[in-house]
Amino acid sequence: MSSPKVIINLQPLLRMKALLKKSLVKLEKKKLDELGEMGAIQAFEVSYELVWKTLQKFLAKEGKETRSPRETFRLAAQFGYLDNPQIWFNFGEERNLTAHTYREDILTELLSLLSPFVKELEQLIKNLESKSREINN
């Protein structure tokens, strides 16, 4: 008897990507006030957490268990879900700053990360959609 196919829901990641893209457009047009900037950073934090938890689920389907974001991103690269885990390690370091500090220079630094983060997120989602089809066929 074959095991049932478990579909991993990518909708939360897709929603967060859309929210981040909206924030980026407003940021580029200088139409984000401080509250909007803080919301964009919160969306970055949530997206980062969703990414590593989603990758953790994909790796579990591959028979691998991970306990930390770094371990998850390292293994995800080995399994072809992403190209460069170091980029995600860097995003993780920045994400940790948001959790422990509120300083304007860090806010500015994080806002500058949104564009590269969204680019990496879009590529990762494409990879996950492709891998999802492979795993479930």
N, C-alpha and C positions, 0 to 999 in steps of 0.2 A: 504494500500500500504506500503510495507516495504522500509526502507531507503536504499539507495545504499551502497554497501560495499566500504569502503575507505581503500585502502591498503597503509600502511605506508612503505615508501621505506627505507630499511635498508642498501642499497648499499653504501651510504657515510660512514656509520660506519664500514662496512666490509673493505672498501678501507683504512680507517685510521688505522684499526687494522693491516692490512697487512703492511702498511708503518711503524708502530711502531715496529712490529716484525722484519722487516728488520733492523731497527735502533738498536734494541736490539742485534741482531746477530753481527753487526759490533761493537757495544759498547763492547760486551763480548770479541771480538777478538782484542780490542784496535785499531780498524781501523776507528774510527770517529775522524776527526779533530775538531777544535773549531766550524767551520761552520756547520759540521755535527751534533755536539752536540746541537747547537742552533736550527737546523732544527728538531731534535728529540723532543726538548722541545716545539717547535711550533706545532708539530704533537700532542703532549700531550694536549696542550691548545685547539686545534681545536676539538680533540676527546672528551674532557670533555664537551665542549659546545654542540657538536652534541648529546652526551648522554642525557644531561638534556633536550634539546629541543625535542629529539625523545620521551623521556619518557613523556614529557608534552603532546605530541600528543596522545600517548597511553592512558594517563589519561583522556584526553578530550573525547575519545571514551567511557570511563567508566563514563562519566558525571561529571568529576572533573576538575576544572580549577585551575591552579597554576601560581604563578607569580615569584617565585624565585627558584634557584637550591635547596636550603635546603628544602623548602616546597615540591618540586617535588620529591626529593629522599625519604623524609619521607613518602609521600603518595604512592610512587612506592613500597616501602617495605610493606606497609599495603595491597596493591593489589597483592603482590606476584611477582613483577617484579624483585626484588632483595632481598637478605637476610639481609644485614646489611647496613642501610643508613649511619652509622657513618663512614664507610670506604670511602664513597663517599663525606661526609662532609669534611673529611681530604684531599681528593684529591682536593676539592674545595678551601680549605685554601691554599694548595700548588699552585694551579692554580692562585690564587689571587697574590701570591708572584711574579709569573712570569710577571704579568701585571704591577707591580709597582716598581720592583727592578731588577737591574742586578748586581749581585755580584757572584763571582766565587764559594763561599761556597753554595749559593742557587742553582746555576747550578749543582753542584755536588750532592746536596741533591735531586734535581728533577730527575737527571739521575738515581739515585738509586731507584726512585719510578716507573720507567717505567715497570720493570718486574711485580711487584704486580698490577700495573694499567692494563697491558695487560691481566693478569690472570682474574681480575674482569670483564674487558671488554668482554672477551671471554664468560664468564658465563652469563653475562647480555645479550649478543647477542643471546645465546641459549634460554634464558628465553623469550626474545622478539619474536623470531621466533615461539616458542611454543604458546605464548599468541596471536600472530597474527593469527595463525591457529584457536585458540579457538574463538576469536572475530569475525572472518570472516566466521565461519561455522554456 
